[in-house]
Amino acid sequence: VTENRSDLEDLHLYATPREQRFRRFASLEFEGQLYMTPYDFIQAVTSDEPKHAKKWRSLSKQELNQILMETPPVWKGSSKLFRNLNEKGVISYTEYLFLLCILTKPHAGFRIAFNMFDTDGNEMVDKKEFLVLQEIFRKKNEKREKRGDEEKRAMLRLQLYGYHTPTNSVLKTEGEDLVPRSYWDTLRRSTSQALFSDLAERADDFSSSLSDTTLLVHFFGKKGKAELNFEDFYRFMDNLQTEVLEIEFLSYSNGMNTISEEDFAHILLRYTNVENTSSYLENLRCSIPEEKGITFEEFRSFFQFLNNLEDFTIAMQMYNFASRSIGQDEFKRAVYVATGVKLSPHLVNTVFKIFDVDRDDQLSYKEFIGIMKDRLNRGFRGYKPIQRYTTFKSCVRKELYSR
């Protein structure tokens, strides 16, 4: 990889946004394939750009084996797993896509995800079943590939998957063309027993040339013979969601137990397509002049709610609020009915003050849903600098002048 650096930089032009982000944050290379460290992954989902310019460091077989030997088993997992591993781990591109799926899914979806892999229905997932993920995501990626120089595209596939992929895929059957909206949809639409059985039979073919990774060793042991039960799978997914939220929270809390309402708004609006974010910040500062703070439990409960946004949307439509604004009580009730998550009155009030642009204590349902759906695409939109008012007086002054 390092010998033909200029040629490989050109591959960026043939990469999809997800592939570009993975290549930008990945820091390791082994036998032509790129990998992220756990630290790289955390950076990729919490930062706009890597803190330092990335140079792919080539791993020797001995170095890789040492990293894998130090990987803890799944029963030793925690919400600090990725931080504890830091640079001592390797994450492939397909695992990166899988981990991204986890970050935006409700806890109820964890059982669906587990059942996707459990092709024989024995309530356990083995390494061979899990490796089907590689082929499913590879096929999904083929449908998003940019057209161009076939040789360059082949080089890009080698970087991402570690082997040259054939032009025809085992996922596509005659007369069938899967075009789902997301990688999660790809998994959901690929759960038929016949399709998975077919893939499982071929798993040995497309996994024989793949190297073990930190995730595979963590789940299935150093010999790859262990099986993963749902409890351990659930705990891993819940820990990962918690860990990323803790990192975001701590980056603003400065060691305190709370973050400010304005910092909460910064995090909420960070990866959205909102053009004029400063107006939302101004609105919050004028509406909540005295800072009370948002605790981590409040912070975590809100993002658990966001991961259930689809169910909340359905609930709101059933309330017949789809075309008009709603109050705080209706909002809080709908969140609980749809998701089982209880949001504190202060948190709900803060959310309303952020999005209640006309200050009538009503929330624009369509605008809120649109922005929050965009927020779930974390990591694929750049961080936009947000203007801050230096004093509360300037906020009041602007309000007076607008009247």
TORMI-314350 format. One record per residue (C-alpha): residue number from 1; residue in three letters; y, z, x. Coordinates in Angstrom, 1 decimal, m for minus. Last residue first. Layout:
! residues N
+-----+------+--------+--------+--------+
:  nr : rest :      y :      z :      x :
+-----+------+--------+--------+--------+
: NUM :  Ala :      Y :      Z :      X :
...
+-----+------+--------+--------+--------+
END
This chain:
! residues 403
+-----+------+--------+--------+--------+
:  nr : rest :      y :      z :      x :
+-----+------+--------+--------+--------+
: 403 :  Arg :   43.6 :   17.7 :  m39.7 :
: 402 :  Ser :   42.4 :   16.2 :  m36.5 :
: 401 :  Tyr :   45.0 :   17.9 :  m34.4 :
: 400 :  Leu :   43.8 :   21.3 :  m35.6 :
: 399 :  Glu :   40.2 :   20.6 :  m34.6 :
: 398 :  Lys :   41.2 :   19.3 :  m31.2 :
: 397 :  Arg :   43.2 :   22.6 :  m30.6 :
: 396 :  Val :   40.2 :   24.7 :  m31.8 :
: 395 :  Cys :   37.9 :   22.9 :  m29.2 :
: 394 :  Ser :   40.5 :   23.2 :  m26.5 :
: 393 :  Lys :   40.8 :   26.9 :  m27.3 :
: 392 :  Phe :   37.1 :   27.4 :  m26.9 :
: 391 :  Thr :   37.5 :   26.5 :  m23.2 :
: 390 :  Thr :   36.2 :   24.0 :  m20.7 :
: 389 :  Tyr :   34.9 :   21.5 :  m23.3 :
: 388 :  Arg :   31.8 :   19.9 :  m22.0 :
: 387 :  Gln :   31.0 :   16.2 :  m21.9 :
: 386 :  Ile :   27.3 :   15.3 :  m21.9 :
: 385 :  Pro :   25.9 :   13.1 :  m19.1 :
: 384 :  Lys :   23.1 :   10.9 :  m20.5 :
: 383 :  Tyr :   19.6 :   11.5 :  m19.4 :
: 382 :  Gly :   17.7 :    8.2 :  m19.4 :
: 381 :  Arg :   15.2 :    7.2 :  m22.0 :
: 380 :  Phe :   11.4 :    7.0 :  m21.5 :
: 379 :  Gly :   10.7 :   10.6 :  m20.5 :
: 378 :  Arg :   10.7 :   12.0 :  m24.0 :
: 377 :  Asn :    9.8 :    9.6 :  m26.8 :
: 376 :  Leu :    9.6 :   12.6 :  m29.1 :
: 375 :  Arg :   13.4 :   12.8 :  m29.0 :
: 374 :  Asp :   13.6 :    9.4 :  m30.8 :
: 373 :  Lys :   11.7 :   10.9 :  m33.7 :
: 372 :  Met :   14.2 :   13.7 :  m33.6 :
: 371 :  Ile :   17.2 :   11.4 :  m33.9 :
: 370 :  Gly :   15.8 :    9.4 :  m36.8 :
: 369 :  Ile :   14.7 :   12.6 :  m38.7 :
: 368 :  Phe :   18.2 :   14.1 :  m38.3 :
: 367 :  Glu :   20.0 :   10.9 :  m39.4 :
: 366 :  Lys :   17.8 :   10.5 :  m42.5 :
: 365 :  Tyr :   18.0 :   14.1 :  m43.6 :
: 364 :  Ser :   21.8 :   14.5 :  m43.2 :
: 363 :  Leu :   21.9 :   18.3 :  m43.1 :
: 362 :  Gln :   24.3 :   20.2 :  m45.4 :
: 361 :  Asp :   26.6 :   23.1 :  m44.3 :
: 360 :  Asp :   29.6 :   20.9 :  m45.3 :
: 359 :  Arg :   30.7 :   20.5 :  m41.7 :
: 358 :  Asp :   31.1 :   16.7 :  m41.7 :
: 357 :  Val :   28.9 :   16.5 :  m38.5 :
: 356 :  Asp :   26.2 :   18.9 :  m39.7 :
: 355 :  Phe :   23.9 :   17.9 :  m36.8 :
: 354 :  Ile :   24.6 :   20.6 :  m34.3 :
: 353 :  Lys :   25.7 :   23.2 :  m36.8 :
: 352 :  Phe :   22.6 :   22.6 :  m38.8 :
: 351 :  Val :   20.3 :   23.1 :  m35.8 :
: 350 :  Thr :   22.1 :   26.4 :  m34.9 :
: 349 :  Asn :   21.7 :   27.6 :  m38.5 :
: 348 :  Val :   18.0 :   26.9 :  m38.4 :
: 347 :  Leu :   17.7 :   28.8 :  m35.1 :
: 346 :  His :   19.7 :   31.7 :  m36.4 :
: 345 :  Pro :   17.6 :   31.9 :  m39.6 :
: 344 :  Ser :   14.4 :   32.0 :  m37.5 :
: 343 :  Leu :   12.0 :   29.1 :  m37.9 :
: 342 :  Lys :    8.5 :   29.8 :  m39.4 :
: 341 :  Val :    5.9 :   27.1 :  m38.5 :
: 340 :  Gly :    3.2 :   26.5 :  m41.1 :
: 339 :  Thr :    3.8 :   22.7 :  m40.6 :
: 338 :  Ala :    4.6 :   21.2 :  m44.0 :
: 337 :  Val :    5.3 :   24.3 :  m46.1 :
: 336 :  Tyr :    7.0 :   26.1 :  m43.3 :
: 335 :  Val :    9.3 :   23.2 :  m42.4 :
: 334 :  Ala :   10.1 :   22.5 :  m46.1 :
: 333 :  Arg :   11.1 :   26.2 :  m46.7 :
: 332 :  Lys :   13.4 :   26.2 :  m43.7 :
: 331 :  Phe :   15.1 :   23.0 :  m44.7 :
: 330 :  Glu :   15.4 :   24.0 :  m48.3 :
: 329 :  Asp :   17.0 :   27.3 :  m47.2 :
: 328 :  Gln :   19.3 :   25.6 :  m44.8 :
: 327 :  Gly :   20.7 :   23.0 :  m47.2 :
: 326 :  Ile :   19.7 :   19.4 :  m47.7 :
: 325 :  Ser :   21.5 :   16.0 :  m47.6 :
: 324 :  Arg :   20.6 :   13.1 :  m49.8 :
: 323 :  Ser :   18.4 :   10.0 :  m49.7 :
: 322 :  Ala :   15.0 :   11.4 :  m48.8 :
: 321 :  Phe :   15.6 :   14.7 :  m50.6 :
: 320 :  Asn :   13.0 :   14.1 :  m53.3 :
: 319 :  Tyr :   11.1 :   17.3 :  m52.4 :
: 318 :  Met :    8.1 :   15.0 :  m51.9 :
: 317 :  Gln :   10.1 :   13.0 :  m49.5 :
: 316 :  Met :   10.8 :   16.2 :  m47.6 :
: 315 :  Ala :    7.2 :   17.1 :  m47.4 :
: 314 :  Ile :    6.3 :   13.6 :  m46.1 :
: 313 :  Thr :    8.9 :   13.9 :  m43.4 :
: 312 :  Phe :    7.7 :   17.4 :  m42.5 :
: 311 :  Asp :    4.1 :   16.0 :  m42.0 :
: 310 :  Glu :    5.5 :   13.3 :  m39.7 :
: 309 :  Leu :    7.6 :   15.8 :  m37.8 :
: 308 :  Asn :    4.6 :   18.1 :  m36.9 :
: 307 :  Asn :    5.3 :   17.8 :  m33.1 :
: 306 :  Leu :    8.9 :   18.6 :  m34.0 :
: 305 :  Phe :    7.8 :   21.9 :  m35.6 :
: 304 :  Gln :    6.1 :   22.9 :  m32.4 :
: 303 :  Phe :    9.3 :   22.0 :  m30.7 :
: 302 :  Phe :   11.2 :   24.4 :  m32.9 :
: 301 :  Ser :    8.7 :   27.2 :  m32.5 :
: 300 :  Arg :    8.9 :   27.0 :  m28.7 :
: 299 :  Phe :   12.7 :   27.4 :  m28.7 :
: 298 :  Glu :   12.6 :   30.3 :  m31.1 :
: 297 :  Glu :    9.9 :   32.0 :  m29.0 :
: 296 :  Phe :   11.9 :   31.2 :  m25.8 :
: 295 :  Thr :   14.9 :   33.0 :  m27.3 :
: 294 :  Ile :   18.1 :   31.1 :  m28.4 :
: 293 :  Gly :   21.4 :   32.8 :  m27.6 :
: 292 :  Lys :   24.1 :   34.7 :  m29.5 :
: 291 :  Glu :   27.2 :   32.9 :  m28.3 :
: 290 :  Glu :   30.4 :   33.5 :  m30.2 :
: 289 :  Pro :   32.2 :   30.3 :  m31.1 :
: 288 :  Ile :   29.4 :   28.9 :  m33.4 :
: 287 :  Ser :   31.0 :   26.2 :  m35.5 :
: 286 :  Cys :   33.6 :   25.0 :  m33.0 :
: 285 :  Arg :   31.1 :   24.9 :  m30.1 :
: 284 :  Leu :   28.5 :   23.2 :  m32.3 :
: 283 :  Asn :   30.8 :   20.4 :  m33.4 :
: 282 :  Glu :   32.0 :   19.8 :  m29.9 :
: 281 :  Leu :   28.4 :   19.5 :  m28.7 :
: 280 :  Tyr :   27.6 :   17.0 :  m31.5 :
: 279 :  Ser :   30.7 :   15.0 :  m30.8 :
: 278 :  Ser :   29.8 :   14.9 :  m27.0 :
: 277 :  Thr :   26.6 :   13.2 :  m27.8 :
: 276 :  Asn :   28.3 :   10.0 :  m28.8 :
: 275 :  Glu :   25.6 :    7.4 :  m28.2 :
: 274 :  Val :   22.6 :    9.1 :  m29.7 :
: 273 :  Asn :   19.6 :    7.1 :  m28.5 :
: 272 :  Thr :   17.7 :   10.3 :  m27.6 :
: 271 :  Tyr :   16.2 :   11.9 :  m24.5 :
: 270 :  Arg :   18.7 :   14.7 :  m23.9 :
: 269 :  Leu :   19.8 :   15.5 :  m27.5 :
: 268 :  Leu :   17.5 :   18.6 :  m28.0 :
: 267 :  Ile :   17.9 :   19.8 :  m24.4 :
: 266 :  His :   21.7 :   19.6 :  m24.5 :
: 265 :  Ala :   21.7 :   21.2 :  m28.0 :
: 264 :  Phe :   19.6 :   24.2 :  m26.7 :
: 263 :  Asp :   22.1 :   24.4 :  m23.8 :
: 262 :  Glu :   24.9 :   24.7 :  m26.4 :
: 261 :  Glu :   23.1 :   27.4 :  m28.3 :
: 260 :  Ser :   22.9 :   29.3 :  m25.1 :
: 259 :  Ile :   19.6 :   30.1 :  m23.4 :
: 258 :  Thr :   17.8 :   33.4 :  m23.8 :
: 257 :  Asn :   15.7 :   35.9 :  m21.9 :
: 256 :  Met :   17.8 :   35.5 :  m18.7 :
: 255 :  Gly :   16.5 :   34.2 :  m15.4 :
: 254 :  Asn :   18.9 :   31.3 :  m15.2 :
: 253 :  Ser :   18.1 :   30.3 :  m18.8 :
: 252 :  Tyr :   18.7 :   26.6 :  m18.4 :
: 251 :  Ser :   15.9 :   25.4 :  m16.1 :
: 250 :  Leu :   13.8 :   28.3 :  m17.5 :
: 249 :  Phe :   13.7 :   26.6 :  m20.9 :
: 248 :  Glu :   12.7 :   23.2 :  m19.6 :
: 247 :  Ile :   10.0 :   24.7 :  m17.4 :
: 246 :  Glu :    8.8 :   27.0 :  m20.3 :
: 245 :  Leu :    8.6 :   24.0 :  m22.6 :
: 244 :  Val :    6.5 :   22.0 :  m20.1 :
: 243 :  Glu :    4.2 :   25.0 :  m19.6 :
: 242 :  Thr :    3.8 :   25.7 :  m23.3 :
: 241 :  Gln :    2.7 :   22.1 :  m24.1 :
: 240 :  Leu :    0.3 :   22.2 :  m21.2 :
: 239 :  Asn :   m1.1 :   25.6 :  m22.2 :
: 238 :  Asp :   m1.7 :   24.3 :  m25.8 :
: 237 :  Met :   m3.6 :   21.3 :  m24.5 :
: 236 :  Phe :   m5.7 :   23.3 :  m22.1 :
: 235 :  Arg :   m6.5 :   26.0 :  m24.7 :
: 234 :  Tyr :   m7.6 :   23.4 :  m27.2 :
: 233 :  Phe :  m10.0 :   21.7 :  m24.7 :
: 232 :  Asp :  m11.4 :   25.1 :  m23.7 :
: 231 :  Glu :  m12.0 :   26.1 :  m27.3 :
: 230 :  Phe :  m13.3 :   22.6 :  m28.1 :
: 229 :  Asn :  m16.1 :   22.7 :  m25.6 :
: 228 :  Leu :  m16.1 :   20.7 :  m22.3 :
: 227 :  Glu :  m19.4 :   19.9 :  m20.6 :
: 226 :  Ala :  m20.3 :   20.5 :  m16.9 :
: 225 :  Lys :  m22.2 :   18.0 :  m14.8 :
: 224 :  Gly :  m19.3 :   16.4 :  m13.0 :
: 223 :  Lys :  m20.4 :   17.9 :   m9.7 :
: 222 :  Lys :  m17.1 :   19.5 :   m9.0 :
: 221 :  Gly :  m16.8 :   20.7 :  m12.5 :
: 220 :  Phe :  m16.3 :   18.9 :  m15.8 :
: 219 :  Phe :  m12.8 :   19.8 :  m17.1 :
: 218 :  His :  m11.0 :   20.8 :  m13.9 :
: 217 :  Val :  m12.9 :   18.3 :  m11.8 :
: 216 :  Leu :  m12.0 :   15.5 :  m14.2 :
: 215 :  Leu :   m8.4 :   16.6 :  m14.4 :
: 214 :  Thr :   m8.0 :   16.9 :  m10.6 :
: 213 :  Thr :   m9.4 :   13.4 :  m10.2 :
: 212 :  Asp :  m12.7 :   11.8 :   m9.2 :
: 211 :  Ser :  m12.5 :    8.4 :   m7.8 :
: 210 :  Leu :  m13.3 :    5.3 :   m9.9 :
: 209 :  Ser :  m15.6 :    2.5 :   m8.7 :
: 208 :  Ser :  m18.6 :    3.7 :  m10.8 :
: 207 :  Ser :  m16.4 :    4.4 :  m13.8 :
: 206 :  Phe :  m16.2 :    0.8 :  m15.2 :
: 205 :  Asp :  m19.9 :    0.2 :  m15.2 :
: 204 :  Asp :  m21.0 :    3.8 :  m15.9 :
: 203 :  Ala :  m18.9 :    3.8 :  m19.0 :
: 202 :  Arg :  m20.6 :    0.6 :  m20.4 :
: 201 :  Glu :  m22.9 :    2.5 :  m22.7 :
: 200 :  Ala :  m20.0 :    4.8 :  m23.7 :
: 199 :  Leu :  m17.9 :    1.8 :  m24.7 :
: 198 :  Asp :  m20.6 :    0.5 :  m27.1 :
: 197 :  Ser :  m21.1 :    4.0 :  m28.5 :
: 196 :  Phe :  m17.3 :    4.3 :  m29.0 :
: 195 :  Leu :  m17.2 :    1.0 :  m30.9 :
: 194 :  Ala :  m20.2 :    1.9 :  m33.1 :
: 193 :  Gln :  m19.1 :    5.4 :  m33.8 :
: 192 :  Ser :  m15.7 :    4.3 :  m35.0 :
: 191 :  Thr :  m13.0 :    6.3 :  m33.2 :
: 190 :  Ser :  m10.9 :    3.4 :  m31.8 :
: 189 :  Arg :   m8.1 :    3.5 :  m34.4 :
: 188 :  Arg :   m7.3 :    7.1 :  m33.6 :
: 187 :  Leu :   m7.3 :    6.5 :  m29.8 :
: 186 :  Thr :   m5.1 :    3.5 :  m30.1 :
: 185 :  Asp :   m2.8 :    5.4 :  m32.5 :
: 184 :  Trp :   m2.3 :    8.0 :  m29.8 :
: 183 :  Tyr :   m1.5 :    5.2 :  m27.3 :
: 182 :  Ser :    1.2 :    4.0 :  m29.7 :
: 181 :  Arg :    2.0 :    1.4 :  m32.4 :
: 180 :  Pro :   m1.5 :    0.0 :  m32.8 :
: 179 :  Val :   m2.3 :   m3.7 :  m32.2 :
: 178 :  Leu :   m6.1 :   m4.0 :  m32.2 :
: 177 :  Asp :   m7.2 :   m7.6 :  m32.6 :
: 176 :  Glu :  m10.6 :   m8.2 :  m34.1 :
: 175 :  Gly :  m12.2 :  m11.6 :  m35.0 :
: 174 :  Glu :  m14.8 :  m11.2 :  m32.3 :
: 173 :  Thr :  m14.7 :   m7.8 :  m30.7 :
: 172 :  Lys :  m12.1 :   m6.4 :  m28.5 :
: 171 :  Leu :  m12.6 :   m3.1 :  m26.7 :
: 170 :  Val :  m15.0 :   m4.5 :  m24.1 :
: 169 :  Ser :  m12.1 :   m6.5 :  m22.8 :
: 168 :  Asn :  m11.8 :  m10.1 :  m21.6 :
: 167 :  Thr :   m9.4 :  m10.8 :  m18.7 :
: 166 :  Pro :  m11.4 :   m8.7 :  m16.4 :
: 165 :  Thr :   m9.8 :   m5.7 :  m14.8 :
: 164 :  His :   m9.4 :   m5.4 :  m11.0 :
: 163 :  Tyr :  m10.1 :   m1.9 :   m9.9 :
: 162 :  Gly :   m8.1 :    1.3 :   m9.1 :
: 161 :  Tyr :   m6.6 :    1.5 :  m12.5 :
: 160 :  Leu :   m2.8 :    1.6 :  m11.9 :
: 159 :  Gln :   m2.5 :    0.1 :   m8.4 :
: 158 :  Leu :   m5.3 :   m2.4 :   m9.0 :
: 157 :  Arg :   m3.7 :   m3.4 :  m12.3 :
: 156 :  Leu :   m0.4 :   m4.1 :  m10.5 :
: 155 :  Met :   m2.2 :   m6.2 :   m7.9 :
: 154 :  Ala :   m3.8 :   m8.2 :  m10.8 :
: 153 :  Arg :   m0.4 :   m8.6 :  m12.4 :
: 152 :  Lys :    1.0 :   m9.9 :   m9.1 :
: 151 :  Glu :   m1.8 :  m12.5 :   m8.8 :
: 150 :  Glu :   m1.4 :  m13.5 :  m12.4 :
: 149 :  Asp :    2.3 :  m14.3 :  m11.8 :
: 148 :  Gly :    4.0 :  m13.9 :  m15.1 :
: 147 :  Arg :    3.6 :  m12.5 :  m18.6 :
: 146 :  Lys :    4.5 :   m8.9 :  m19.2 :
: 145 :  Glu :    1.6 :   m6.6 :  m20.1 :
: 144 :  Arg :    1.8 :   m4.8 :  m23.4 :
: 143 :  Lys :   m1.5 :   m6.0 :  m24.8 :
: 142 :  Glu :   m3.2 :   m5.2 :  m21.5 :
: 141 :  Asn :   m2.0 :   m1.6 :  m21.7 :
: 140 :  Lys :   m4.0 :   m1.0 :  m24.9 :
: 139 :  Lys :   m7.0 :   m2.3 :  m23.1 :
: 138 :  Arg :   m6.5 :    0.0 :  m20.2 :
: 137 :  Phe :   m5.9 :    2.9 :  m22.5 :
: 136 :  Ile :   m9.3 :    2.4 :  m24.2 :
: 135 :  Glu :  m11.0 :    1.8 :  m20.9 :
: 134 :  Gln :   m9.9 :    4.9 :  m19.2 :
: 133 :  Leu :  m10.4 :    7.0 :  m22.3 :
: 132 :  Val :  m14.1 :    6.1 :  m22.2 :
: 131 :  Leu :  m14.1 :    8.4 :  m19.1 :
: 130 :  Phe :  m14.1 :   11.4 :  m21.5 :
: 129 :  Glu :  m17.5 :   10.4 :  m22.9 :
: 128 :  Lys :  m19.0 :   10.0 :  m19.4 :
: 127 :  Lys :  m17.6 :   13.4 :  m18.3 :
: 126 :  Asp :  m19.1 :   15.3 :  m21.2 :
: 125 :  Val :  m17.6 :   16.4 :  m24.4 :
: 124 :  Met :  m19.2 :   19.1 :  m26.5 :
: 123 :  Glu :  m19.4 :   19.7 :  m30.3 :
: 122 :  Asn :  m22.7 :   17.7 :  m30.3 :
: 121 :  Gly :  m21.3 :   14.8 :  m32.3 :
: 120 :  Asp :  m22.6 :   12.1 :  m30.0 :
: 119 :  Thr :  m19.2 :   10.5 :  m29.5 :
: 118 :  Asp :  m17.3 :   13.7 :  m28.8 :
: 117 :  Phe :  m14.3 :   11.9 :  m27.3 :
: 116 :  Met :  m12.5 :   11.2 :  m30.5 :
: 115 :  Asn :  m13.6 :   14.5 :  m31.9 :
: 114 :  Phe :  m11.6 :   16.3 :  m29.3 :
: 113 :  Ala :   m8.4 :   14.3 :  m30.2 :
: 112 :  Ile :   m8.9 :   15.0 :  m33.9 :
: 111 :  Arg :   m9.3 :   18.7 :  m33.1 :
: 110 :  Phe :   m6.1 :   18.7 :  m31.0 :
: 109 :  Gly :   m4.2 :   17.1 :  m33.9 :
: 108 :  Ala :   m4.0 :   20.3 :  m35.8 :
: 107 :  His :   m2.1 :   21.7 :  m32.8 :
: 106 :  Pro :    0.6 :   19.2 :  m33.3 :
: 105 :  Lys :    1.0 :   16.3 :  m30.9 :
: 104 :  Thr :    3.9 :   15.4 :  m28.7 :
: 103 :  Leu :    2.9 :   16.8 :  m25.4 :
: 102 :  Ile :   m0.8 :   15.8 :  m25.8 :
: 101 :  Cys :    0.0 :   12.1 :  m25.9 :
: 100 :  Leu :    1.9 :   12.4 :  m22.6 :
:  99 :  Leu :   m1.1 :   14.0 :  m21.1 :
:  98 :  Phe :   m3.3 :   11.0 :  m22.1 :
:  97 :  Leu :   m0.8 :    8.5 :  m20.7 :
:  96 :  Tyr :   m0.8 :   10.4 :  m17.4 :
:  95 :  Glu :   m4.6 :   10.5 :  m17.5 :
:  94 :  Thr :   m4.6 :    6.7 :  m17.8 :
:  93 :  Tyr :   m2.3 :    6.5 :  m14.7 :
:  92 :  Ser :   m4.3 :    8.8 :  m12.6 :
:  91 :  Ile :   m3.5 :   12.4 :  m11.8 :
:  90 :  Val :   m4.2 :   13.9 :   m8.3 :
:  89 :  Gly :   m3.8 :   17.5 :   m7.3 :
:  88 :  Lys :   m2.4 :   19.9 :   m4.7 :
:  87 :  Glu :    1.3 :   19.1 :   m4.9 :
:  86 :  Asn :    2.0 :   21.9 :   m7.4 :
:  85 :  Leu :   m1.4 :   23.3 :   m8.4 :
:  84 :  Asn :    0.3 :   26.6 :   m9.4 :
:  83 :  Arg :    3.0 :   24.7 :  m11.3 :
:  82 :  Phe :    0.5 :   22.5 :  m13.1 :
:  81 :  Leu :   m1.7 :   25.5 :  m14.1 :
:  80 :  Lys :    1.2 :   27.8 :  m15.1 :
:  79 :  Ser :    0.3 :   27.9 :  m18.9 :
:  78 :  Ser :   m3.2 :   28.9 :  m17.8 :
:  77 :  Gly :   m6.6 :   27.5 :  m16.9 :
:  76 :  Lys :   m9.3 :   29.6 :  m15.3 :
:  75 :  Trp :  m11.9 :   28.6 :  m17.9 :
:  74 :  Val :  m11.2 :   25.0 :  m17.0 :
:  73 :  Pro :  m12.4 :   25.4 :  m13.4 :
:  72 :  Pro :   m9.8 :   25.6 :  m10.6 :
:  71 :  Thr :   m9.2 :   22.6 :   m8.3 :
:  70 :  Glu :   m9.5 :   23.7 :   m4.6 :
:  69 :  Met :  m12.5 :   21.4 :   m3.9 :
:  68 :  Leu :  m10.6 :   18.5 :   m5.5 :
:  67 :  Ile :   m7.7 :   18.8 :   m3.0 :
:  66 :  Gln :  m10.1 :   19.1 :   m0.1 :
:  65 :  Asn :  m12.0 :   16.0 :   m1.3 :
:  64 :  Leu :   m8.8 :   14.0 :   m1.5 :
:  63 :  Glu :   m7.8 :   15.1 :    2.1 :
:  62 :  Gln :  m11.2 :   14.1 :    3.4 :
:  61 :  Lys :  m11.1 :   10.7 :    1.7 :
:  60 :  Ser :   m7.7 :   10.1 :    3.3 :
:  59 :  Leu :   m4.6 :   10.1 :    1.2 :
:  58 :  Ser :   m1.9 :    7.5 :    1.6 :
:  57 :  Arg :    1.6 :    8.8 :    0.9 :
:  56 :  Trp :    3.6 :    6.7 :   m1.6 :
:  55 :  Lys :    7.2 :    7.1 :   m0.8 :
:  54 :  Lys :    9.3 :    8.6 :   m3.5 :
:  53 :  Ala :   13.0 :    9.1 :   m3.2 :
:  52 :  His :   13.7 :   12.8 :   m3.8 :
:  51 :  Lys :   14.5 :   14.7 :   m7.0 :
:  50 :  Pro :   12.6 :   12.1 :   m9.0 :
:  49 :  Glu :   14.7 :   10.6 :  m11.8 :
:  48 :  Asp :   15.4 :   11.4 :  m15.5 :
:  47 :  Ser :   13.8 :   14.8 :  m15.3 :
:  46 :  Thr :   11.5 :   17.0 :  m17.5 :
:  45 :  Val :    8.6 :   14.7 :  m18.3 :
:  44 :  Ala :    8.4 :   12.8 :  m14.9 :
:  43 :  Gln :    9.1 :   16.0 :  m12.9 :
:  42 :  Ile :    6.2 :   17.8 :  m14.5 :
:  41 :  Phe :    4.0 :   14.8 :  m13.7 :
:  40 :  Asp :    5.2 :   14.7 :  m10.1 :
:  39 :  Tyr :    4.4 :   18.4 :   m9.6 :
:  38 :  Pro :    0.9 :   17.9 :  m11.0 :
:  37 :  Thr :    0.6 :   15.1 :   m8.3 :
:  36 :  Met :    0.8 :   11.6 :   m9.5 :
:  35 :  Tyr :   m1.6 :    8.9 :   m8.3 :
:  34 :  Leu :   m1.5 :    5.3 :   m7.2 :
:  33 :  Gln :   m4.6 :    3.2 :   m6.5 :
:  32 :  Gly :   m5.0 :    1.1 :   m3.3 :
:  31 :  Glu :   m7.7 :    3.1 :   m1.7 :
:  30 :  Phe :   m5.9 :    6.4 :   m2.4 :
:  29 :  Glu :   m2.1 :    6.5 :   m3.0 :
:  28 :  Leu :    0.1 :    9.5 :   m3.6 :
:  27 :  Ser :    3.7 :   10.0 :   m4.7 :
:  26 :  Ala :    3.9 :    8.8 :   m8.3 :
:  25 :  Phe :    7.3 :    9.3 :   m9.9 :
:  24 :  Arg :    8.6 :    5.7 :   m9.8 :
:  23 :  Arg :    5.2 :    4.2 :  m10.3 :
:  22 :  Phe :    4.6 :    6.3 :  m13.4 :
:  21 :  Arg :    8.0 :    5.4 :  m14.8 :
:  20 :  Gln :    7.5 :    1.7 :  m14.2 :
:  19 :  Glu :    4.1 :    1.8 :  m15.9 :
:  18 :  Arg :    5.6 :    3.5 :  m18.9 :
:  17 :  Pro :    8.4 :    1.0 :  m19.1 :
:  16 :  Thr :    6.0 :   m2.0 :  m18.7 :
:  15 :  Ala :    5.4 :   m3.4 :  m15.3 :
:  14 :  Tyr :    5.8 :   m7.0 :  m14.1 :
:  13 :  Leu :    9.3 :   m6.6 :  m12.6 :
:  12 :  His :    8.1 :   m3.4 :  m10.9 :
:  11 :  Leu :    5.5 :   m5.5 :   m9.1 :
:  10 :  Asp :    8.3 :   m6.7 :   m6.8 :
:   9 :  Glu :    8.2 :   m3.4 :   m5.1 :
:   8 :  Leu :    4.6 :   m4.3 :   m4.1 :
:   7 :  Asp :    5.8 :   m7.2 :   m2.1 :
:   6 :  Ser :    8.3 :   m5.2 :   m0.2 :
:   5 :  Arg :    5.8 :   m2.4 :    0.5 :
:   4 :  Asn :    3.1 :   m4.6 :    2.0 :
:   3 :  Glu :    1.8 :   m2.2 :    4.7 :
:   2 :  Thr :    2.5 :    0.9 :    2.7 :
:   1 :  Val :    0.0 :    0.0 :    0.0 :
+-----+------+--------+--------+--------+
END
